[in-house]
Amino acid sequence: MRSEDIAKLAGVSRSTVSRVINNYPNVPEATRAKVLRVIEQHHYEPNSFARALAGKRTDTIGLFAISMTEKEDTSRIYQNSYFAPIVDMVVDTANARGFYVLIHTVYSPGDFQKVKQAFQQKRIDGGILVGTQKDIELVREMVDQEAPLVLVDYDIAEIMAERLNKNHLAVINSNDYEGTVQAIEYLIELGHRDIGILKGSMNTYSGRERYLAYEHTLQKHGLPLPEAFVLEGEFLKESAYRETRRLIEQGNLPTALFCANDDMAFAAMEAFAEGGINVPEQLSVIGFDDVQLASRITPKLTTVRLPVDEMAKAAVLKVIELCEAEQPTFSTVSFPTRLVIRDSCQSPAE
């Protein structure tokens, strides 16, 4: 049965059926009820809308990957060492529990309309936002609709300050600060005093935490923070490669470089190799995330392990829990990180 058939049976236009299915507000209640009655009687389910409007769950959750520093590309998310494993684990975990996953990427503020529409049109029961970048207004709009929401990589203090912890909301983070402290302390123990950083996006919670930990640890040990050694990597390979090349051209190098994610570490190591700088003999490199490639390149990358799979799985279980909860609940969980020592760091040459 097609939507045209539903329209004939209900005595309305096809566009009216479409407006009812999409939950548009400009439909008289009597007309809406008539269309829904026909949809129910004939078991018409073109998608999840009809089930939701008939008072049933869609058994679908939304996964929204937010990366506004990247260029828009339909395959970009699946090539990203951070987002790709999250997508895989979210889909596998949700499917195993009978849920479908609607995936959207957000590359610009305008793309947030996708997120709002998914909730407004009742295509999803709840949503997971990954890589959120100080989007408190979006979060407020979602929770105001009583939409169950899980935020991955978000500042809990901001949620509390805005009093949004009275809603169907959960925040899942990792111990980015502690993990970075471990990395910098390890470099200091090896004897490094001139330690640079390839920063992540400072619009993200993880980006800010990793930079602050780097800064605070150097200050604690009375070590310098030369501006020339602070590079704007934005969590992107292209930016990291460009910034590392610029550092090499300046001719004044640190003895070690902390990279706020592994992708940037790989790009930096490529740039150093092209510049004739040996890692780790001439310059140590340390990353963050411990993606699969980290243990396969030469030299194998010393890095901080981020439990991405566990975080993604927890996000799915939490959003399903929120969807089933009758009363608003707020919770947070922070996963531990761990330094993994491999081959890309050693004591500085005399």
N, C-alpha and C positions, 0 to 999 in steps of 0.2 A: 504493500500500500504506500502511495506517495502522499506528499503534503497536499497536492491538488485534491485528492480523494477526501482527505480530512476536511478540507475547506468546503467541499460540496456537501458532505454529511452534516457539517455544523452550520451551513448556510452563511458562510463568511468568505471573504477573499483570501487568496493564498498569502498575501502580505500580512493579513491579520493573524493567520496561523503562525507565520514566521515570527511576528512580534510576540505572540504568546510563548512560543518555544524559547525565544531569546530573553523572555522575562522583561520586556519593555514596559514602562509604567503607563504609557498612553493607550491602554486598552480597558474599556469598561469592564467592571468586575463580572457582570452577567455574561458578557461575551467570552471573557477568559474562562469562566466556569464551564460554559457550553463546549468550548474547544477542548478543554482538558478532559471533559466527560467523554467526548468522542475518542480522544487519544487513548484514554484508559480502556474504554470498551473494545477498541480494535487493536490494543497492545502495540500501538505505533511508537517505535523508539528509534528515531533517526539518529540519535546520539544520546548523550547522557542528560540533555536538558529535560526531556519529558519525564524521566524518572525522578529528577530532582523536584520538578514542579508538581508532581503527583505526591510529594511528601516522602520520597524514597531517597536513599543515598545514591550517589553516582558511582561509588567505589573507585573514584579517581582522585589522585592527589597531583598537585602542580609542583614542578621543580623549575625554579627560575634562577638561572645563572647570570649574575650581574658582573659585567666586565667592561666598564665604560672607558677604560684606557686602551682597549684593543680596537682594531679596525673591524667593521662588520664583515663577517664571512660565515656562510652557512655551515661550514665544517670546522670553524675555529675552535669551538668548545671541545670537540672530540680530539683535537690535536694538542690541547692544553694538558700538561702533566698533572695539574691540580684538579681541574674540572672533570676530565675524562673518567678517572676512577670513581669519582663521586657519582656521576651519571650511571655508570655500570652498577654500582652497589645499590643505589636508590632503586633502580628498575628491578634488579634481582630480588631485593628484599620486599619491595611492594608486591611484585608478581607472586612471590611465594605466599603472601597473605591475602591474595585475591584482589589486589588493587592494581589498577592501571596507572600510568604516569604520563601526564601532559608536560612536555618540556618546552620551555621558551628561553631564549637568550635575550639579554637586555644590554644593548650597546650605547644607548643614549637615554636621556630623561624621558623623551617621547615614547620610548619602548615600554615604559612602565604602564602604559595604557593596556598592554597585553595582560599584565598581572591583574589590574583592576577588573578588566572585562571577564577574566576567567572566574573571578569570584562573583561579580555582579550577575553574570549569565548562568551561574550555578553549574558550571561545567566541572567543578572540582569540589570535593568536600573540605579540603584543607590544602595548605601550600608550604613549601620549603623554599626559603630565599638563601642563596649561597653567594658570598662575595659582596654582601651589602655594603654600601659606601655612604654612611651617615644619612640614610634615607628615612629619617624619623617621621616625616610627613606621610610617606607611603605606608609605613608601619601603622601610624595612627589611623589612616583611612581604612586599612584592612581590618584592624581590630575593632573599629567602630561599627563595622558590619557584622561583628561577632564571627569573623572568619578565623578558624583555627590556623595558627601560623607558627612555623619554626624558623628561627634565624640562625644561620651558621656563620660564625665570624662576625660577631656584633658586640658592641660595648654595652655590657649589662648596666653600668652606671647611668648611661643615657636613658635606658628604659625606665629605670627607677626614678630618675629626675623628672621624666615626663609623665610619671604615674601611669604607665601603661601596663604595669604588672598586675592589673585587676582583670585581665582578659584571657582569652584562650591563646596563650603565648608561651613559647619556650625558646631558650637561647642555648646553643651548643658551641663551645669554643675549645681551643687547645691551650696548653700552658706555653704560649709563645714567648712570653717574657722570660720565664725560667729556662726554657730551651736555649734562648739566645745567650743568656748569662753563662750557661754551661759551655757554649761554643767559644765565647770570648775568653772565659777563664782558662779554657784549654790552650788557646793560642798564647795567652800570657804565661802559662806554665811552661810552654815550649821555649819561652824567651823573647817572644815578639813584643815590641814596644810601639811600632808604627803599624797600626791596624786600620785598614780602610773598610768601607761598607758600600755595597750596592743595595740601596734602599728599595723597599717595595712601595706600593702605592700608599701614600699617607692618608688617603681617603678611606682606607680600610682599617678595621680594628687591629688585625694581625700586622699590617704594615707599620702602624704607629707603635705597637707594643715591641716589635723587634728592634725598631730604631731606638726607642727609649732605653731598652735593655742594653744595647750596644753603648749608648752614650753614658748611661749611669755606671756601667761596669768600668769603662775607661776612666771616668772621673774618680771612682772609688780607689783605683790604683794610681791615681795621679798621672795618668798618661795623656799625651796630647790628642786633640781632636782636630787635625788640620782640615780646613775647608776643602782643600784640593783632593782629599781622600774620601770625601762624602759624595757618592755618585748616585744620580737619579735613575734607578733602574725600572721603576714602576711595575715590577714583577714580570717584565716582558724580555724575551731573548733579544729582540732587535734593539731595544733601548740599552740593555746591559752591554751588548757588543759595542754599540756606538760610544757609550760612556767609557768603557775599558780602553778602546782605541784612543780616545782623547787623553786618558790618563797616561798611556804609554808615550804619546807624542809630547806630553809635558816634560817627560824625562825624570820626574821625581816620583818614585814608586814607594808604596808601603812594603813591608816585608810579608804582610798577610792581608787577605781580603775576605771579609765575611759577606756572604751573599744571602739576601733575605728569602730566596728560594733556589731550588736546584737548577731550574731552567736558566736563571741568570748566571749561576756558577758555570754551567756548561758553556754559555756564550762567552763568559770572561776567559775561561780556559782556552777556548778557540782563539780568541783575540791575542792572548799571551803567546800561544804557540806560533801564530803568524808573526808576532813581533820578536820571535827568537828568545822568549823568556820561558825558562823551564819551570814547571810546577812538579814537585814542591821545592826543587833544589834552590831556585832563586826567589820564589814567591809562593807562599802557602795559600790555598783556597779552601774555604769551608762553606757548605750550603745549608739549606733548610728544606725539609719535606721527606727526604729519602725516597724519591721516586725510583722505579725499577732500573732506569738507566744508570743511576748513581753507582751501582756495584758492578757495572759492565764496562764503563769507560776506562781509559788508561790515562793517568793514574785513577784508581778507584776513589770516588769522592767521599771525603769525611763530611758528615752532614748531621742534622738534627732530625730524628725520625718523628714524623707527624702521623698519628693513627687515623688516616683518612677513611679507611674502610669502616672502622668502628664508629667514627663520627657520622658517616653517611647512614649506616644502619640504625644508629640511635635516633637520627633525625626522622627516619621513616616510622619507627616504632612510636616515637613521641607524637608525630602529627596524627597517626591513627588513634592513639590514646586520646588526644585532644578532640578529635572528631566524635569520639564515643562518649566523652564526658558531658554530663548534663549541666554542670556548673563550671563557670570560668576558672581555670587553673593556670598558674604561672610556675615555671620551674627552670632551673639552669643546670648545666653540667659542663665541666671543663676536663678535657682528656689530657693525660700526661704526655710529655715529649721526652725524647732520650737521645743523647749524643751517640752517634755511631762512628767510631774511629776507623778510618781506612788509610789510604796512601797519599792523599793530596796535601797533607800538612807535615812539616818537620821544623826543627829548630832553625832559626835564621842563620844564614852563612855569616861567618866572621868577616 
